[in-house]
Amino acid sequence: MKYFIKIALLPVFLLFIEDSIAQYTRQDSLRGSITPGRDWWDVTHYDINVTPDYISRKIKGKNTISFKWLQPSITNEYMQIDLQEPMIIDSIIYKKQSLKFKREGNAWFIKWPDFAHLVNDNITIYFHGKPREAVTPPWDGGWIWTKDEKGRPWMTVACQGLGASVWYPCKDHQSDEPDNGALLTITVPDTLEAIANGKLVYDHNNENGTTTWKWRIKSPINNYNIIPYIGKYVNWHDEFNGEKGKLDCSYWVLDYNLEKAKQQFGRDVKLMLKCFEEWFGPYPFYEDGFKLVESSHLGMEHQSAIAYGNKYSNGYLGMDLSATGWGKTWDYIIVHESGHEWFANNITTNDIADMWVHEGFTTYSEVLFVECQYGKKAASEYCQGLRQNIQNDKPIIGDYGVNKEGSDDMYPKGANMIHTIRQVINNDEVFKNILRDLNKTFYHKIIDSKDVESYVSKQSGKDLSKIFDQYLRTTKVPILEYKISGSSLSFRWNNCIKGFNMPLKIYSAEKEIWITPTEKWQTQKMSHDFIETTFSIDKNFYIQTKRTH
């Protein structure tokens, strides 16, 4: 039978494997897994120097990678460093000695010397080249070379998913952030400013037509978040009185947008920070500050230096993703990308297959922002409105070990799953404490989806595993089948995983009633005031319904 399927159904089979594990190559595994060239060392710090040439669209630089040994010896004698084609590594220096290396696509393997190793070590890698240019950033990313409205050079990078190795050599795996942060030093023409994450160490005029800017990040940071912004920027500062004291808020925008930026940022930023600190706990990077930097693309969650390109308009480039009206009353990029400081930058997943933790919770941060400003009813309407964007094309969780995200449903469906779980918990104080405790327990940590799932179940006192499996690992939307006979209600779950038993809130005559459907039909006798014509199901649960007779 197996052979028949392979031969007779080959065209269908080929279509099937298009989105399956069979499509992945060795390069995917080298990029997305902890290889023998990665497993014996842990990054502790990056010291990146870069000089871009706007005319040639090339860059050159070096990166000193500090690391600690995790094993007493190296099983394969190689260290894997990532730098994507067509970028080139010129030399690698260790203890004043040049190391030998070889290239395999986007992975570079360094032959490790016979020196006795130290607990803490470092190498310096010199590199140059013409990095991949972004096609439609931030989605199809790379280095961005453009001009502002006055025709002046404007440069930055957007590389989430694609990876930081598109422009600098690093250990390009999401599970390994530099524990002690990073330095980013950028040399640019002295007519421009160079902004990056963290706080400014110095800007030095080299008296040769260039200026060197050095920025220090103290907190652990994901590789793709370390980003230069180069352009004709102006800056101003503000302070937010938050849960951990005074937070420095710094804003860098193109000079001709200064007044618009002051109005837009001044309206939404402090409201957002106050709301998110209330729901998620203290902003996770007080040491590095909070920064918005105008970008030529829509936006990205670059830690402590968020890319902002929403054109100083409300909504998502003027649109409301929920189609309810609530999404046009605030700036989507300020709220969404800032939400990532808690979910993505503070709590980070080992593998991007689990990226729903970043995007689902951050999309739910939009719901909570609406709730902070307009109340719970408005927030529920906004969340329900996001369902129009759910495709259910494939599971939210992607394939592990090959740098593969799941469905884009991780945004609206992830948020609606969280909203559904909130209803099941049925206690907003408990729910809020779970969100705050997540950020406290996993503060600056790298985790898996299962860590979050188990934690939420444990803290809520409810076994939510079937709910997580249903919404994260299948494309099925559970269907409540029901029938009414007098004051008796019969019901069951359909289109669901085995053992799915999510409780559900229903109403009759404005009276709240909880039922616990399973895959088998149950009949429940309702109270005498149960009225068929007033029967309804709580719309805050992301389910479908079907009445049978």
C-alpha positions as CSV (number, residue, x, y, z in Angstrom):
1,M,0.0,0.0,0.0
2,K,2.9,2.4,0.8
3,Y,4.5,1.8,-2.5
4,F,1.1,2.4,-4.3
5,I,0.7,5.7,-2.6
6,K,4.2,6.8,-3.6
7,I,3.8,5.9,-7.2
8,A,0.1,6.4,-8.1
9,L,-0.4,9.5,-5.9
10,L,3.0,11.1,-6.5
11,P,1.7,14.5,-7.7
12,V,-0.5,14.8,-4.6
13,F,2.3,13.5,-2.4
14,L,4.7,16.1,-3.7
15,L,2.2,18.8,-3.0
16,F,1.8,17.5,0.5
17,I,5.5,17.5,1.3
18,E,5.9,21.1,0.1
19,D,5.1,22.3,3.6
20,S,6.5,19.3,5.4
21,I,9.8,18.3,6.9
22,A,10.9,16.9,3.6
23,Q,11.6,20.3,2.2
24,Y,14.3,21.1,4.7
25,T,18.0,21.1,3.9
26,R,21.2,20.8,5.8
27,Q,21.5,24.6,5.7
28,D,18.1,24.8,7.5
29,S,19.4,22.4,10.2
30,L,22.7,24.3,10.5
31,R,20.7,27.5,10.9
32,G,17.9,26.2,13.2
33,S,19.4,23.6,15.5
34,I,22.0,23.4,18.2
35,T,24.8,21.7,16.2
36,P,28.0,20.1,17.5
37,G,29.7,23.3,16.5
38,R,27.3,25.3,18.8
39,D,26.6,23.1,21.8
40,W,29.9,23.6,23.6
41,W,29.9,27.4,24.0
42,D,27.6,30.1,25.2
43,V,27.7,33.7,24.0
44,T,28.3,36.2,26.8
45,H,28.9,39.5,24.9
46,Y,29.1,40.9,21.4
47,D,31.3,43.9,20.5
48,I,30.3,44.8,17.0
49,N,32.0,47.6,14.9
50,V,30.5,48.4,11.5
51,T,31.1,51.0,8.8
52,P,28.5,51.2,6.0
53,D,29.2,52.7,2.6
54,Y,25.9,54.1,1.3
55,I,27.2,54.5,-2.3
56,S,28.5,51.0,-2.8
57,R,25.9,49.5,-0.4
58,K,28.7,47.5,1.3
59,I,29.7,47.3,4.9
60,K,32.9,46.3,6.7
61,G,33.5,45.6,10.4
62,K,34.5,43.2,13.1
63,N,32.8,41.4,16.0
64,T,34.5,40.3,19.2
65,I,32.5,37.4,20.5
66,S,33.0,36.7,24.2
67,F,31.8,33.3,25.3
68,K,32.1,30.7,28.0
69,W,32.8,27.0,27.6
70,L,29.9,24.6,28.4
71,Q,31.9,21.4,27.9
72,P,35.5,20.5,28.9
73,S,36.3,19.5,25.3
74,I,35.1,19.9,21.8
75,T,33.8,16.6,20.2
76,N,34.2,17.8,16.6
77,E,37.0,20.3,17.0
78,Y,35.0,23.1,15.3
79,M,33.1,26.2,16.2
80,Q,30.2,27.2,14.0
81,I,29.8,30.9,13.2
82,D,27.0,32.2,11.0
83,L,27.4,34.8,8.3
84,Q,25.1,34.7,5.3
85,E,26.0,34.9,1.7
86,P,27.3,37.0,0.0
87,M,29.0,38.4,3.2
88,I,32.6,37.3,3.7
89,I,34.8,36.6,6.7
90,D,38.2,38.0,6.2
91,S,40.0,36.6,9.3
92,I,39.4,35.2,12.7
93,I,41.8,36.1,15.5
94,Y,42.2,34.1,18.8
95,K,45.0,35.0,21.2
96,K,46.8,37.0,18.5
97,Q,46.7,33.9,16.2
98,S,44.8,33.6,13.0
99,L,42.5,30.6,13.0
100,K,41.7,28.4,10.0
101,F,38.1,28.2,8.9
102,K,36.0,26.8,6.1
103,R,32.6,27.8,4.7
104,E,29.5,25.7,4.0
105,G,26.9,28.0,2.6
106,N,25.9,30.4,5.4
107,A,27.8,28.5,8.1
108,W,31.5,28.9,8.8
109,F,33.4,26.3,10.7
110,I,36.5,27.4,12.7
111,K,39.2,24.9,13.4
112,W,39.8,25.2,17.1
113,P,43.5,25.4,18.2
114,D,45.0,23.1,20.8
115,F,45.4,25.8,23.4
116,A,44.2,25.0,26.8
117,H,40.8,26.7,27.0
118,L,39.6,29.2,29.6
119,V,36.2,29.4,31.3
120,N,35.7,32.7,29.6
121,D,37.1,33.2,26.1
122,N,36.8,35.4,23.0
123,I,37.5,35.6,19.3
124,T,37.5,38.5,16.9
125,I,36.0,38.1,13.4
126,Y,36.7,40.6,10.7
127,F,34.2,40.7,7.9
128,H,33.0,42.7,4.8
129,G,30.6,42.5,1.9
130,K,27.4,43.6,0.3
131,P,24.7,42.3,2.6
132,R,21.4,41.1,1.3
133,E,19.1,44.0,0.7
134,A,15.6,44.0,2.2
135,V,12.9,43.5,-0.4
136,T,9.8,44.4,1.6
137,P,11.0,45.1,5.1
138,P,10.4,44.1,7.8
139,W,8.8,40.9,6.4
140,D,11.4,40.1,3.7
141,G,14.3,41.7,5.4
142,G,18.0,42.6,5.2
143,W,20.0,45.8,5.1
144,I,17.8,48.8,4.1
145,W,19.4,51.5,1.9
146,T,17.0,54.3,1.2
147,K,16.6,58.1,1.3
148,D,14.5,60.4,3.4
149,E,12.1,62.9,1.9
150,K,14.9,65.4,1.4
151,G,17.1,62.9,-0.5
152,R,19.5,62.2,2.3
153,P,20.8,58.7,3.1
154,W,18.7,56.7,5.5
155,M,19.9,53.2,6.5
156,T,18.9,50.5,8.9
157,V,18.4,46.7,9.1
158,A,15.3,44.5,9.7
159,C,16.2,40.8,10.0
160,Q,13.8,38.9,12.3
161,G,13.5,35.3,11.0
162,L,16.1,35.9,8.4
163,G,18.7,36.3,11.1
164,A,21.3,38.8,12.3
165,S,23.9,36.8,10.4
166,V,22.6,38.5,7.2
167,W,25.0,41.4,8.2
168,Y,27.3,40.4,11.0
169,P,29.0,37.1,12.1
170,C,27.4,35.6,15.2
171,K,26.0,32.5,16.8
172,D,22.7,33.0,15.0
173,H,20.3,30.9,17.1
174,Q,17.5,32.4,19.1
175,S,18.3,30.3,22.2
176,D,21.7,32.0,22.8
177,E,21.5,35.7,23.7
178,P,24.7,37.5,24.8
179,D,24.2,37.3,28.6
180,N,26.1,40.5,29.3
181,G,24.6,42.5,26.5
182,A,26.5,44.1,23.6
183,L,28.3,47.1,22.2
184,L,27.5,48.5,18.8
185,T,29.9,51.0,17.3
186,I,28.9,52.6,14.0
187,T,31.1,54.9,11.9
188,V,29.1,57.1,9.5
189,P,29.5,60.4,7.6
190,D,29.5,63.3,10.1
191,T,26.4,64.8,8.4
192,L,24.3,61.9,9.8
193,E,23.5,60.4,13.2
194,A,23.9,56.7,14.1
195,I,21.4,55.3,16.7
196,A,21.3,51.8,18.3
197,N,20.0,49.9,21.2
198,G,20.8,50.8,24.8
199,K,22.4,54.0,25.9
200,L,24.9,56.2,24.1
201,V,28.5,55.8,25.3
202,Y,29.9,58.6,23.0
203,D,29.8,60.1,19.6
204,H,33.2,61.1,18.4
205,N,34.1,63.3,15.4
206,N,37.0,61.7,13.6
207,E,37.9,64.9,11.8
208,N,38.0,63.1,8.5
209,G,34.4,63.6,7.5
210,T,33.1,60.7,9.7
211,T,31.7,60.3,13.2
212,T,31.8,57.2,15.3
213,W,28.9,56.4,17.6
214,K,29.1,53.8,20.4
215,W,26.1,52.3,22.1
216,R,26.0,49.9,25.1
217,I,23.3,47.4,25.8
218,K,23.5,46.0,29.3
219,S,20.7,43.4,29.2
220,P,20.7,40.1,27.3
221,I,19.5,40.7,23.8
222,N,18.4,38.6,20.8
223,N,20.8,38.8,17.8
224,Y,18.1,40.2,15.4
225,N,17.4,43.0,17.8
226,I,20.9,44.6,17.6
227,I,20.3,47.2,15.0
228,P,21.9,50.4,13.6
229,Y,19.7,53.3,12.5
230,I,21.5,55.9,10.4
231,G,20.0,59.1,9.1
232,K,19.4,62.8,9.8
233,Y,17.9,62.4,13.2
234,V,17.0,64.7,16.0
235,N,16.5,63.6,19.6
236,W,14.5,64.5,22.7
237,H,14.1,62.8,26.1
238,D,11.2,62.3,28.5
239,E,10.8,60.4,31.8
240,F,8.2,57.8,32.8
241,N,7.6,57.3,36.5
242,G,7.3,53.5,36.5
243,E,7.3,50.6,38.9
244,K,11.1,50.5,39.1
245,G,11.6,54.3,39.3
246,K,12.3,56.8,36.5
247,L,12.5,55.3,33.1
248,D,14.4,57.3,30.4
249,C,12.3,57.6,27.3
250,S,14.4,58.7,24.3
251,Y,13.0,59.5,20.8
252,W,15.0,59.8,17.6
253,V,13.1,61.0,14.5
254,L,13.9,62.7,11.2
255,D,14.4,66.4,11.7
256,Y,11.3,67.4,9.6
257,N,9.0,65.1,11.6
258,L,9.9,66.5,15.1
259,E,6.6,68.2,15.9
260,K,4.4,65.4,14.6
261,A,6.5,62.9,16.6
262,K,6.2,64.9,19.8
263,Q,2.5,64.9,19.5
264,Q,2.0,61.3,18.6
265,F,4.6,59.8,21.0
266,G,3.5,62.2,23.8
267,R,-0.1,61.0,23.5
268,D,0.4,57.2,23.5
269,V,3.8,56.2,25.0
270,K,3.2,56.9,28.7
271,L,-0.4,55.5,28.5
272,M,1.0,52.3,26.9
273,L,3.8,52.0,29.5
274,K,1.4,52.5,32.4
275,C,-1.0,50.0,31.0
276,F,1.6,47.3,30.3
277,E,3.4,47.7,33.6
278,E,0.0,47.2,35.3
279,W,-0.7,44.0,33.4
280,F,2.8,42.6,32.7
281,G,5.0,44.0,35.5
282,P,7.9,46.5,35.3
283,Y,9.3,47.4,31.9
284,P,12.1,44.8,31.6
285,F,15.0,47.0,30.5
286,Y,15.2,50.0,32.8
287,E,19.0,49.9,32.6
288,D,18.9,50.4,28.8
289,G,16.0,52.8,28.6
290,F,13.0,52.9,26.3
291,K,13.5,54.3,22.8
292,L,11.5,54.8,19.6
293,V,13.5,55.4,16.5
294,E,11.9,56.4,13.2
295,S,12.4,53.9,10.5
296,S,11.7,53.6,6.8
297,H,9.8,50.4,7.3
298,L,6.7,49.8,9.3
299,G,8.2,48.7,12.6
300,M,10.0,46.1,14.6
301,E,10.5,45.2,18.3
302,H,14.2,46.0,18.4
303,Q,14.9,45.9,22.1
304,S,15.2,49.3,23.8
305,A,15.3,50.9,20.3
306,I,11.9,50.1,18.7
307,A,11.6,50.8,15.0
308,Y,8.7,53.1,14.3
309,G,7.4,53.7,10.8
310,N,3.7,54.1,11.2
311,K,3.7,57.6,9.6
312,Y,2.4,59.3,12.8
313,S,-1.1,57.9,12.2
314,N,-3.5,55.9,14.3
315,G,-4.3,52.3,13.6
316,Y,-2.1,50.1,11.4
317,L,-1.1,52.6,8.7
318,G,-4.5,54.1,9.2
319,M,-6.3,50.8,9.2
320,D,-8.1,49.0,12.0
321,L,-7.2,45.4,12.0
322,S,-10.2,44.5,14.1
323,A,-12.7,46.4,11.9
324,T,-14.5,47.5,15.1
325,G,-13.4,51.1,15.2
326,W,-11.4,50.6,18.4
327,G,-8.1,50.0,16.5
328,K,-8.2,53.5,15.0
329,T,-8.0,55.4,18.2
330,W,-4.3,54.6,19.0
331,D,-1.0,54.1,17.2
332,Y,-0.7,50.3,16.4
333,I,3.1,50.3,16.1
334,I,3.8,52.1,19.4
335,V,1.5,49.7,21.2
336,H,2.3,46.4,19.5
337,E,6.1,46.7,19.1
338,S,6.4,48.0,22.7
339,G,4.4,45.0,23.9
340,H,7.2,42.9,22.5
341,E,9.5,44.3,25.2
342,W,7.7,41.9,27.6
343,F,6.9,39.1,25.2
344,A,9.8,38.4,22.7
345,N,12.6,40.5,24.3
346,N,12.1,39.7,28.0
347,I,10.6,36.2,27.5
348,T,12.2,34.7,24.4
349,T,11.6,31.2,22.9
350,N,14.4,28.8,22.2
351,D,13.1,28.1,18.7
352,I,11.1,30.4,16.4
353,A,8.7,27.5,15.9
354,D,7.3,28.7,19.3
355,M,7.0,32.3,18.2
356,W,3.3,32.4,19.1
357,V,4.6,33.2,22.7
358,H,6.0,36.4,21.2
359,E,3.2,37.3,18.8
360,G,0.1,35.9,20.6
361,F,0.7,37.6,23.9
362,T,1.9,40.8,22.2
363,T,-1.3,40.9,20.0
364,Y,-3.2,40.4,23.3
365,S,-1.3,43.4,24.7
366,E,-3.3,45.4,22.1
367,V,-6.5,44.1,23.6
368,L,-5.3,45.0,27.1
369,F,-4.4,48.5,25.9
370,V,-7.9,49.0,24.6
371,E,-9.2,47.7,27.9
372,C,-7.0,50.2,29.8
373,Q,-8.3,53.1,27.7
374,Y,-11.9,52.2,26.9
375,G,-13.0,49.3,29.2
376,K,-13.5,45.6,29.1
377,K,-16.4,45.6,26.6
378,A,-14.4,47.5,24.0
379,A,-11.4,45.2,24.5
380,S,-13.6,42.1,24.0
381,E,-15.0,43.6,20.8
382,Y,-11.5,44.4,19.5
383,C,-10.3,40.9,20.3
384,Q,-13.3,39.3,18.6
385,G,-12.9,41.6,15.6
386,L,-9.3,40.3,15.1
387,R,-10.9,36.8,14.3
388,Q,-11.6,38.0,10.7
389,N,-7.9,37.7,10.0
390,I,-7.5,34.1,11.1
391,Q,-6.9,31.7,8.2
392,N,-6.5,28.4,10.0
393,D,-4.1,27.4,7.1
394,K,-1.6,25.5,9.3
395,P,-0.8,25.1,13.0
396,I,0.5,28.1,14.9
397,I,3.5,26.1,16.1
398,G,6.1,25.5,13.4
399,D,8.7,22.8,12.8
400,Y,11.5,22.7,15.3
401,G,15.2,22.8,14.5
402,V,15.0,24.3,11.1
403,N,14.3,28.0,11.8
404,K,10.6,27.7,10.7
405,E,7.8,29.7,12.1
406,G,4.2,28.5,12.3
407,S,1.2,30.1,10.8
408,D,0.7,33.9,10.9
409,D,-2.4,33.0,12.8
410,M,0.0,33.2,15.8
411,Y,-1.1,36.9,16.0
412,P,-5.0,36.9,15.9
413,K,-5.6,33.3,16.8
414,G,-2.9,33.4,19.5
415,A,-4.6,36.4,21.1
416,N,-8.0,34.8,20.9
417,M,-6.7,31.6,22.5
418,I,-5.4,33.7,25.4
419,H,-8.7,35.6,25.6
420,T,-10.5,32.2,25.7
421,I,-8.2,31.0,28.4
422,R,-8.9,34.2,30.3
423,Q,-12.7,33.3,30.2
424,V,-12.0,29.8,31.4
425,I,-9.9,31.1,34.4
426,N,-12.9,33.4,35.1
427,N,-10.9,35.5,37.5
428,D,-9.2,38.6,36.2
429,E,-7.0,39.1,39.3
430,V,-5.6,35.6,38.8
431,F,-5.2,36.2,35.1
432,K,-3.3,39.4,35.6
433,N,-1.1,37.8,38.2
434,I,-0.3,35.1,35.7
435,L,0.9,37.6,33.1
436,R,2.9,39.5,35.7
437,D,4.4,36.3,37.1
438,L,5.3,35.1,33.7
439,N,7.5,38.1,33.2
440,K,8.9,37.8,36.7
441,T,9.6,34.1,36.6
442,F,11.0,34.0,33.1
443,Y,12.7,37.4,33.4
444,H,15.4,37.7,30.7
445,K,15.0,33.9,30.1
446,I,14.9,31.6,27.1
447,I,12.0,29.2,27.2
448,D,9.8,26.8,25.2
449,S,6.1,26.9,24.5
450,K,5.6,24.0,26.9
451,D,7.1,26.1,29.7
452,V,4.5,28.8,29.2
453,E,1.7,26.3,28.8
454,S,2.6,24.4,32.0
455,Y,3.1,27.6,34.0
456,V,-0.3,29.1,33.0
457,S,-2.0,25.8,33.9
458,K,-0.2,25.5,37.3
459,Q,-0.9,29.1,38.3
460,S,-4.5,29.1,37.2
461,G,-5.2,25.8,39.0
462,K,-6.8,24.4,35.8
463,D,-5.5,21.8,33.4
464,L,-5.4,23.9,30.2
465,S,-3.3,21.4,28.2
466,K,-6.1,20.3,25.8
467,I,-7.0,24.0,25.1
468,F,-3.3,24.7,24.2
469,D,-3.1,21.6,22.0
470,Q,-6.4,22.4,20.2
471,Y,-5.5,25.9,19.3
472,L,-1.7,25.7,18.9
473,R,-1.2,22.3,17.3
474,T,-4.3,21.9,15.0
475,T,-6.2,24.1,12.6
476,K,-9.5,22.9,14.0
477,V,-11.9,25.4,15.6
478,P,-13.9,23.5,18.2
479,I,-17.6,23.3,17.4
480,L,-20.2,23.3,20.1
481,E,-23.1,21.2,18.9
482,Y,-26.3,21.7,20.9
483,K,-30.0,21.1,20.9
484,I,-32.7,22.5,23.2
485,S,-35.8,20.6,24.3
486,G,-37.9,22.5,26.8
487,S,-35.7,23.4,29.7
488,S,-33.1,20.7,28.8
489,L,-29.9,21.5,26.9
490,S,-27.9,18.8,25.2
491,F,-24.4,19.5,24.0
492,R,-21.0,18.2,23.0
493,W,-17.7,19.3,21.4
494,N,-17.0,18.3,17.8
495,N,-14.1,19.1,15.5
496,C,-11.7,18.8,18.4
497,I,-8.8,16.8,19.7
498,K,-9.4,13.7,21.8
499,G,-10.2,14.6,25.4
500,F,-11.1,18.2,24.7
501,N,-13.3,19.3,27.6
502,M,-13.1,23.1,27.7
503,P,-15.8,24.6,30.0
504,L,-18.0,27.2,28.4
505,K,-20.1,30.1,29.6
506,I,-23.7,30.4,28.3
507,Y,-26.6,32.7,29.0
508,S,-30.3,32.5,29.3
509,A,-32.5,35.5,30.4
510,E,-29.2,37.3,31.2
511,K,-28.3,34.5,33.7
512,E,-24.8,33.2,33.5
513,I,-24.5,29.4,33.3
514,W,-21.4,27.2,33.0
515,I,-21.4,23.9,31.2
516,T,-18.5,21.4,30.6
517,P,-19.0,19.7,27.2
518,T,-17.0,16.7,26.2
519,E,-16.9,14.7,22.9
520,K,-20.0,12.8,24.1
521,W,-23.5,14.1,24.2
522,Q,-24.6,15.3,27.6
523,T,-28.1,16.6,28.6
524,Q,-28.4,19.1,31.4
525,K,-31.7,20.1,32.9
526,M,-31.7,23.8,33.3
527,S,-33.6,25.9,35.9
528,H,-37.2,26.8,35.5
529,D,-36.3,30.3,34.2
530,F,-34.3,28.9,31.2
531,I,-35.8,30.5,28.1
532,E,-34.9,29.2,24.7
533,T,-35.4,32.5,23.0
534,T,-32.8,34.2,25.2
535,F,-30.2,31.4,25.0
536,S,-26.8,32.6,23.9
537,I,-23.1,31.5,24.1
538,D,-20.4,33.9,25.3
539,K,-18.8,35.3,22.2
540,N,-15.5,35.8,24.1
541,F,-14.8,32.1,23.5
542,Y,-13.2,31.4,20.1
543,I,-15.4,28.6,19.0
544,Q,-18.0,27.8,16.4
545,T,-21.6,26.7,17.2
546,K,-24.1,24.4,15.5
547,R,-27.6,23.8,16.6
548,T,-29.0,20.4,15.8
549,H,-32.5,18.9,16.1
